[in-house]
Amino acid sequence: MKSVNNGAVGPAENKGLTKPIMLNDAVVKLLNERIGDEYAAHYFYNSAANWCASVGYKKAATFFAAEAVSELEHALKLQKYLVDWNCTPTIPTVPTFVDFGNLPDVIDGAYKIELALFKKYVENSQSIFAVDLATFDFLQEFRTIQTTSVAEYSDLLNALDLIDINDRLSVIHFEDYYFG
């Protein structure tokens, strides 16, 4: 008769069972770093939404609140992928508050975040391709998301070039048109 220790099966009793594979340590490290980046983006957009709402940019606040939710979903998707491959995600410490001076600063900061994430996902995909094709395929969605995000914020920056960003009325019209 097998002995049971609070329902747990001891190592001697597991003989013959296949041990599930885990992701390569380097791949896990890269994915954990991207989790941190996605959380940093989440908090950036959350701060942006709060700042925009507090100064009267209600449409931009709604937009950035949705961006915050999207970034959180990305972080959770990366975590689930790691767990599905028998790895425990680690969430790095990230800044949780950003202060802004004006709406163009928010857009500029968002562009920088999205472009940096794009570059990291491309670089990670290139390094992972020969090591772990499944993870490379998984990252395709993130490369596509980042490509779209970079283009979206690039368009907003180009539109800001059409106005005097120091003229508050122009910025209010910009917000109404582009976030409406």
QUISULFEN-V239766 format. One record per pair of residues at least 12 apart in sequence whose C-alpha atoms are under 6 Angstrom apart, sorted by the first residue. I is the first residue (numbers start at 0). J is the second residue. D is the distance in Angstrom with one decimal. If there is no record, write none. Layout:
BEGIN
I_J_D + I_J_D
END
This chain:
BEGIN
21_84_5.3 + 21_85_5.4 + 31_89_5.9 + 34_74_5.0 + 35_90_5.9 + 35_91_5.3 + 37_70_5.5 + 37_74_5.3 + 39_93_5.5 + 41_67_4.4 + 41_70_4.9 + 41_71_5.6 + 42_95_5.1 + 44_63_5.3 + 44_67_4.8 + 45_64_5.9 + 45_67_5.3 + 46_96_5.8 + 46_97_5.8 + 48_60_4.1 + 48_63_4.9 + 48_64_5.2 + 58_178_5.5 + 59_178_5.6 + 110_152_5.2 + 113_149_5.7 + 114_149_5.7 + 117_145_5.0 + 120_142_6.0
END
